[in-house]
C-alpha cells in the first residue's frame, strides 16, 4: 500500500478536538474542518477546504468549536457548544442563528429533509427534536448514550445506544420509539441498507462513580432481519476507528499513525501503511479515490493523501 501526498497545509488555528475533515456530498472536491482546542474563541471558524490544493475557499466565524454539521443541498446545519447555525452551503454566509431551545454539546445530528433536526450528545439520555423554522424543540428520553443517528426514512430514525447495546427506532410523527435490536455493548457502528449492523465492541468501566464505554477490538456483524449474529471475531491489534469498504469485504482500520486494510473473509491484514510518528490519522474517506487526512499537532499542519495499492 502507498500513500501519495497531495498537499500539506499550515492551519491558522489548531483543529484538535474540533471538526475533522468532512466531505461535502454535493461537492466532493471540498471538505469542511472546524477550529478546536487551543484556538481563541473570537477566531474560531468553520472552514471549507479544497481537496485539490488545500486552499481555504470559504469560512464562517462561529466563535466556538463546530461539534457536528449536517450538509444539505443548499444549506449547512452546524452545532457549537451552545448555539445552532444555518448557513448557505455555497457561500457559508449566515441564514439563521438559534440560541434557545437547542441541545448544548450535540455530537450527532440528522435531518428529516423538511423542518426537523434530531440532536444527541454521546452521553446524553435525551433526543432533542428541533424545528429550526419555528425555533421550537421537544426532547424525549430515549437512550443512555448515542454513537450515531441514521435516517431510515423522512419520519423514522435509528438511534445507536452503544452503552445499552441497543438500536432504537424513533418515529418522528408519532413521537414514539421501539427497540429494534438488543445486543452487547458497542462503541462504533455502521449500518448497511438497514439490513446489517457492523458493531465494534466496548467495555463498560467506572471511574469516580461515572460509567464509561471503552474501545475493544471485538466485532459482531448482526442481521437486522433475523436479529442473529452472522459473524464474530476480534482484531489482533489496537486501532481507533473503522470504516467498511463499499463491497463489504474489508475493514479500513485507522490507528494513531497506522492505516490497515483487514479482510473480513480471510480475517487477516491485506494492506498497511505507517505514517511518521508525529502524523495522526484523523479522517478517512472511502470512494473512487481513497483519501486520508493526517494532523501534525506540534506543527499545526493538515496533510491530505491518496491511498493506492
C-alpha positions as CSV (number, residue, x, y, z in Angstrom):
1,X,0.0,0.0,0.0
2,X,1.2,3.5,-0.8
3,X,0.2,6.9,0.4
4,X,0.7,9.7,-2.1
5,X,0.8,13.2,-0.6
6,X,-1.5,15.7,-2.3
7,X,-0.8,18.7,-0.1
8,X,0.2,19.9,3.4
9,X,-1.5,23.0,4.8
10,X,-0.4,25.3,7.6
11,X,-3.5,25.9,9.7
12,X,-4.5,29.3,11.2
13,X,-5.9,27.6,14.3
14,X,-5.5,24.1,15.8
15,X,-8.2,21.6,14.9
16,X,-7.6,19.2,17.8
17,X,-11.0,18.2,19.3
18,X,-12.6,20.3,16.5
19,X,-14.3,19.2,13.4
20,X,-12.2,16.9,11.4
21,X,-12.4,16.8,7.6
22,X,-15.9,16.0,6.3
23,X,-16.6,15.7,2.6
24,X,-19.3,17.8,1.0
25,X,-21.6,15.2,-0.6
26,X,-22.8,17.8,-3.2
27,X,-19.3,19.0,-4.0
28,X,-16.8,16.1,-3.4
29,X,-13.9,18.4,-4.3
30,X,-14.3,20.2,-1.0
31,X,-14.3,19.3,2.7
32,X,-15.0,21.1,5.9
33,X,-12.9,21.5,9.1
34,X,-13.6,23.3,12.3
35,X,-11.2,25.0,14.7
36,X,-10.7,23.2,18.0
37,X,-8.8,23.4,21.4
38,X,-6.1,25.9,21.6
39,X,-7.9,28.5,19.5
40,X,-9.2,31.8,20.8
41,X,-13.0,31.9,20.8
42,X,-13.2,35.1,18.6
43,X,-11.1,33.5,15.9
44,X,-12.8,30.1,15.7
45,X,-14.3,29.2,12.3
46,X,-15.9,26.5,10.2
47,X,-13.7,26.4,7.1
48,X,-14.2,24.9,3.6
49,X,-11.1,23.4,2.1
50,X,-10.3,22.4,-1.5
51,X,-9.3,18.8,-1.7
52,X,-7.2,19.6,-4.8
53,X,-5.0,22.3,-3.3
54,X,-5.7,22.5,0.4
55,X,-6.7,26.2,0.0
56,X,-9.4,27.7,2.0
57,X,-12.3,28.7,-0.2
58,X,-14.8,30.0,2.4
59,X,-15.3,30.3,6.1
60,X,-17.8,31.3,8.8
61,X,-16.8,32.7,12.2
62,X,-18.6,30.5,14.7
63,X,-16.6,31.7,17.7
64,X,-16.6,28.2,19.1
65,X,-15.9,24.7,18.1
66,X,-18.3,23.3,15.5
67,X,-19.1,20.0,17.2
68,X,-21.0,18.5,14.3
69,X,-22.5,19.5,11.0
70,X,-25.1,18.3,8.5
71,X,-24.7,19.2,4.8
72,X,-27.9,19.6,2.8
73,X,-28.2,20.6,-0.9
74,X,-28.5,24.4,-0.2
75,X,-27.6,24.7,3.5
76,X,-25.4,23.5,6.3
77,X,-26.5,23.0,9.8
78,X,-23.8,23.5,12.4
79,X,-23.9,23.0,16.1
80,X,-21.5,24.6,18.5
81,X,-21.4,24.1,22.3
82,X,-24.4,26.4,22.8
83,X,-25.6,27.7,19.5
84,X,-27.1,26.4,16.3
85,X,-26.4,27.9,12.9
86,X,-28.0,27.5,9.4
87,X,-25.5,28.6,6.7
88,X,-25.7,29.0,3.0
89,X,-23.8,26.0,1.6
90,X,-22.4,27.9,-1.4
91,X,-21.1,30.9,0.4
92,X,-21.0,29.9,4.1
93,X,-22.9,33.0,5.0
94,X,-25.3,33.0,7.9
95,X,-29.0,32.4,7.2
96,X,-30.1,31.9,10.8
97,X,-28.7,31.5,14.3
98,X,-30.7,29.8,17.1
99,X,-29.6,30.3,20.7
100,X,-32.7,28.9,22.6
101,X,-34.5,25.6,22.7
102,X,-31.4,23.7,21.4
103,X,-29.3,20.9,22.7
104,X,-26.0,22.0,24.2
105,X,-22.9,19.9,23.3
106,X,-24.5,18.0,20.4
107,X,-22.3,15.2,19.0
108,X,-24.7,13.7,16.5
109,X,-27.2,15.3,14.1
110,X,-29.7,14.1,11.5
111,X,-32.2,16.0,9.3
112,X,-35.6,14.8,8.2
113,X,-35.3,16.8,4.9
114,X,-38.1,19.2,5.9
115,X,-38.0,21.2,9.1
116,X,-36.8,19.0,11.9
117,X,-33.3,18.3,13.2
118,X,-32.5,15.5,15.5
119,X,-29.7,16.0,18.0
120,X,-27.9,14.0,20.7
121,X,-24.9,14.1,22.9
122,X,-22.8,11.0,23.1
123,X,-23.6,10.6,26.8
124,X,-27.0,12.2,26.8
125,X,-30.2,10.4,27.7
126,X,-32.3,12.7,25.7
127,X,-33.0,13.1,22.0
128,X,-33.8,16.7,21.1
129,X,-36.0,17.3,18.1
130,X,-35.6,20.9,16.9
131,X,-38.0,22.6,14.4
132,X,-35.5,25.0,13.0
133,X,-38.1,27.0,11.1
134,X,-40.2,27.7,14.2
135,X,-37.2,27.7,16.5
136,X,-39.0,25.3,18.9
137,X,-37.9,22.0,20.2
138,X,-39.0,19.0,22.3
139,X,-37.0,16.3,24.0
140,X,-37.5,12.7,24.6
141,X,-35.8,10.3,27.0
142,X,-34.7,7.6,24.6
143,X,-31.3,6.1,25.3
144,X,-28.4,6.0,27.7
145,X,-25.9,7.1,25.1
146,X,-25.5,7.8,21.3
147,X,-23.0,6.6,18.8
148,X,-24.9,7.6,15.7
149,X,-28.2,8.6,14.2
150,X,-29.3,7.0,10.9
151,X,-32.3,8.2,8.8
152,X,-34.3,5.2,7.6
153,X,-36.9,7.4,6.0
154,X,-38.0,11.1,6.4
155,X,-40.0,10.1,9.5
156,X,-38.1,7.2,11.1
157,X,-34.6,7.3,12.6
158,X,-32.3,4.8,14.2
159,X,-30.5,5.8,17.4
160,X,-27.4,3.8,18.2
161,X,-27.3,3.3,22.0
162,X,-23.8,1.9,22.5
163,X,-24.0,1.7,26.3
164,X,-27.1,-0.5,26.3
165,X,-26.2,-2.3,23.1
166,X,-29.4,-1.3,21.5
167,X,-30.6,0.0,18.1
168,X,-33.7,2.2,18.7
169,X,-36.2,3.3,16.1
170,X,-37.7,6.7,16.7
171,X,-40.9,7.7,14.8
172,X,-40.9,11.5,14.4
173,X,-44.6,11.8,13.5
174,X,-45.8,9.7,16.4
175,X,-43.0,10.8,18.8
176,X,-42.6,7.1,19.8
177,X,-39.7,4.7,19.9
178,X,-39.1,1.0,20.0
179,X,-36.1,-1.2,20.4
180,X,-35.2,-2.9,17.2
181,X,-32.1,-4.8,18.5
182,X,-30.7,-5.6,21.9
183,X,-27.1,-6.8,21.7
184,X,-23.8,-6.3,23.5
185,X,-22.3,-3.0,24.4
186,X,-20.6,-1.4,21.4
187,X,-18.6,1.7,20.6
188,X,-18.8,2.2,16.9
189,X,-21.2,1.2,14.2
190,X,-22.0,1.1,10.5
191,X,-25.5,0.2,9.2
192,X,-25.7,-1.3,5.7
193,X,-29.0,-0.9,3.8
194,X,-30.8,-1.0,7.2
195,X,-30.3,-4.8,7.0
196,X,-26.9,-5.4,8.6
197,X,-25.2,-3.9,11.6
198,X,-21.4,-3.9,11.9
199,X,-20.7,-3.3,15.6
200,X,-17.4,-2.7,17.3
201,X,-17.5,-3.9,20.9
202,X,-16.9,-1.9,24.1
203,X,-16.3,-2.5,27.8
204,X,-18.1,-0.6,30.5
205,X,-15.7,0.8,33.1
206,X,-16.3,3.0,36.1
207,X,-14.2,5.9,37.2
208,X,-15.1,8.1,40.1
209,X,-18.7,6.7,40.1
210,X,-19.1,7.6,36.4
211,X,-19.6,4.8,33.8
212,X,-17.7,4.9,30.5
213,X,-17.6,2.7,27.5
214,X,-14.1,2.0,26.3
215,X,-13.0,0.6,23.0
216,X,-12.1,-3.0,22.5
217,X,-11.2,-4.9,19.3
218,X,-14.1,-7.3,19.1
219,X,-16.6,-7.2,16.2
220,X,-20.1,-8.5,15.7
221,X,-22.0,-8.5,12.4
222,X,-25.7,-8.7,13.0
223,X,-28.5,-9.5,10.6
224,X,-31.3,-6.9,11.4
225,X,-33.8,-9.2,9.7
226,X,-33.2,-12.3,11.8
227,X,-31.6,-10.5,14.8
228,X,-28.8,-13.1,14.7
229,X,-25.1,-12.7,14.8
230,X,-23.7,-13.8,11.4
231,X,-20.0,-13.3,12.3
232,X,-18.0,-12.5,15.4
233,X,-14.2,-12.0,15.6
234,X,-11.5,-10.0,17.2
235,X,-8.9,-7.8,15.5
236,X,-5.5,-8.8,16.9
237,X,-4.1,-5.2,17.3
238,X,-5.2,-1.8,18.6
239,X,-6.9,0.8,16.4
240,X,-9.0,3.9,16.9
241,X,-11.7,3.9,14.1
242,X,-13.1,1.6,11.4
243,X,-14.7,2.1,8.0
244,X,-16.4,-0.6,6.0
245,X,-15.5,-1.0,2.3
246,X,-18.2,-0.4,-0.3
247,X,-18.1,-4.1,-1.3
248,X,-18.4,-5.2,2.3
249,X,-15.3,-7.3,2.0
250,X,-12.8,-5.2,4.1
251,X,-12.5,-3.1,7.2
252,X,-10.3,0.1,7.0
253,X,-8.7,0.5,10.4
254,X,-7.2,3.8,11.5
255,X,-4.7,3.8,14.4
256,X,-2.8,6.8,15.6
257,X,-0.4,6.8,12.6
258,X,-1.1,3.3,11.2
259,X,-3.7,2.6,8.5
260,X,-4.7,-1.1,7.9
261,X,-6.9,-3.0,5.5
262,X,-8.3,-6.1,7.1
263,X,-10.1,-8.8,5.1
264,X,-13.4,-9.8,6.5
265,X,-13.3,-13.1,4.7
266,X,-9.7,-14.1,5.4
267,X,-9.5,-12.4,8.8
268,X,-6.1,-11.1,8.1
269,X,-4.2,-7.9,7.0
270,X,-4.1,-7.4,3.3
271,X,-2.6,-3.9,3.3
272,X,-1.0,-1.4,5.6
273,X,0.8,2.0,5.7
274,X,2.6,3.6,8.6
275,X,3.0,7.4,8.7
276,X,5.6,9.3,10.6
277,X,5.1,9.2,14.3
278,X,4.0,12.9,14.5
279,X,1.3,12.4,11.9
280,X,-2.0,11.4,13.5
281,X,-4.7,9.9,11.2
282,X,-7.9,12.0,11.8
283,X,-10.2,11.2,8.9
284,X,-10.5,8.6,6.1
285,X,-12.9,9.0,3.1
286,X,-13.6,5.8,1.1
287,X,-14.6,6.4,-2.5
288,X,-13.4,6.4,-6.1
289,X,-10.1,7.6,-4.7
290,X,-9.5,6.7,-1.0
291,X,-8.5,9.9,0.8
292,X,-6.8,10.1,4.1
293,X,-6.0,13.1,6.3
294,X,-3.3,13.4,9.0
295,X,-2.7,16.1,11.5
296,X,0.6,17.2,13.0
297,X,-0.3,18.7,16.4
298,X,3.1,20.2,17.1
299,X,3.5,21.9,13.7
300,X,-0.3,22.6,13.3
301,X,-0.3,21.1,9.8
302,X,-3.0,19.2,8.0
303,X,-2.0,16.8,5.2
304,X,-4.1,15.1,2.6
305,X,-3.0,11.7,1.0
306,X,-4.5,9.5,-1.7
307,X,-4.1,5.7,-0.9
308,X,-3.2,3.2,-3.6
309,X,-2.4,-0.5,-3.6
